[in-house]
């Protein structure tokens, strides 16, 4: 009984993890677009980001472009 319940719980956790990772890609695209718009306004020209990466350095979040 507990084995079947454990398998169902593990499947549910894996499904939620995969779905949440899929959402991260679309969120990065939205944030990259917002950053491009703000930088274009600041510098008065067209700005294109090649990639958007998030990293943490000793608990402090920073953006690497």
C-alpha positions in Angstrom: 0.0 0.0 0.0 2.7 2.5 1.0 4.8 1.5 -2.1 2.0 2.4 -4.5 1.4 5.7 -2.6 5.1 6.4 -2.7 5.2 5.8 -6.5 2.3 8.2 -7.0 3.8 10.9 -4.9 7.2 10.6 -6.8 5.4 10.8 -10.1 3.5 13.9 -9.0 6.7 15.5 -7.8 8.5 14.8 -11.1 5.5 16.1 -13.1 5.4 19.3 -11.1 9.2 19.8 -11.5 9.1 19.3 -15.2 6.2 21.7 -15.7 7.8 24.4 -13.5 11.0 24.2 -15.6 9.0 24.7 -18.7 7.6 27.9 -17.3 11.1 29.3 -16.5 11.9 29.5 -20.2 9.0 31.7 -21.0 9.6 33.8 -18.0 13.2 34.4 -19.1 11.9 35.5 -22.5 9.5 38.0 -21.0 12.2 39.4 -18.7 14.7 39.7 -21.5 12.2 41.6 -23.6 11.6 44.0 -20.6 15.3 44.5 -20.1 15.8 45.2 -23.9 13.0 47.8 -23.8 14.4 49.6 -20.7 18.0 49.6 -22.1 16.8 50.9 -25.5 15.0 53.8 -23.7 18.1 54.6 -21.7 20.6 54.6 -24.6 18.3 55.8 -27.3 19.0 52.9 -29.7 18.1 49.3 -30.3 19.5 46.8 -27.8 19.5 43.1 -28.2 20.3 40.5 -25.6 22.1 37.4 -26.7 21.2 35.5 -23.5 19.9 36.0 -20.0 21.5 33.9 -17.2 20.9 34.1 -13.5 23.6 33.2 -11.0 24.0 33.5 -7.3 27.3 34.5 -5.7 27.3 33.9 -2.0 23.6 34.3 -1.7 23.5 37.6 -3.7 21.6 37.4 -6.9 23.1 39.1 -10.0 22.4 39.2 -13.7 25.0 38.1 -16.1 24.7 39.3 -19.7 
